[in-house]
Amino acid sequence: MSRTDAPPLPEPLRVPVADSHTHLDMQDGTVEEGLARAAAVNVTAVVQVGCDVEGSRWAAATAAAQPSVHASVALHPNEAPRIVHGDPEGSARQGVREPGGKAALDEALAEIDALAALGHVRGVGETGLDRFRTGPEGMAAQEESFRAHIEIAKRHGKALVIHDRDAHADVLRILADAGAPERTVFHCYSGDADMARICAAAGYFMSFAGNVTFKNAQPLRDALAVAPTELVLVETDAPFLTPAPYRGRPNAPYLIPVTLRAMAEVRGTDEDTLASAIYDNTARAFDF
């Protein structure tokens, strides 16, 4: 079997659970097919996350059409520098872009603000900071965008969905300085146990993805072990971060049971109890 083949459906969960962060627009097959596979294993709700204006429009439209889909809208942290400074290289998914300056960023943020006002949009994100892909020249635009998203989330009473890559201290600093929204979610939580205690004290949700199953991810498992049950979420970030033993193959919401069972083992609890708590937490975080 090729490593590019979709993994098989896992044994269904007995208790429904929600995928707190996925990208259906980047996955193979139709939305309906993806949701049907998820429902077959008792993943009954997903949060579809936008990363740019076009993707955020798509997320909002999909949530309006599909009762089990809830939208989150934003400019990804790496999108803001592309808007301001341009992207002469482009990528397979995102083409070459001319510099637009602050005016273009303001225009894009205004569109996110308008989408965030919609009732079926439940979150603002993924936003935050990314030191991995954005160099020093792009950090001012990234931070300006992050602060704007924080204000948008607070203005509309929506959850804030954080992308934090190699930027823990600065993300926490900006949240404290700007004043975090009432509901703040660290998507694909990547900190250690000490940071988990800081997040817990602030009431931030921590969403764990398939990388919690990776052999080299002991710090993540240590964080999961100390995170309060009422602040723990689960996600795929599909099509990325496919859990072991399927790492390297396409991820999708139907693989949530694989990650959830690994999480239950780390926490020393049964999967039914954890699934029930996570569904309630996700519904509370995203107000659905």
Disulfide bonds with the S-S distance in Angstrom:
none
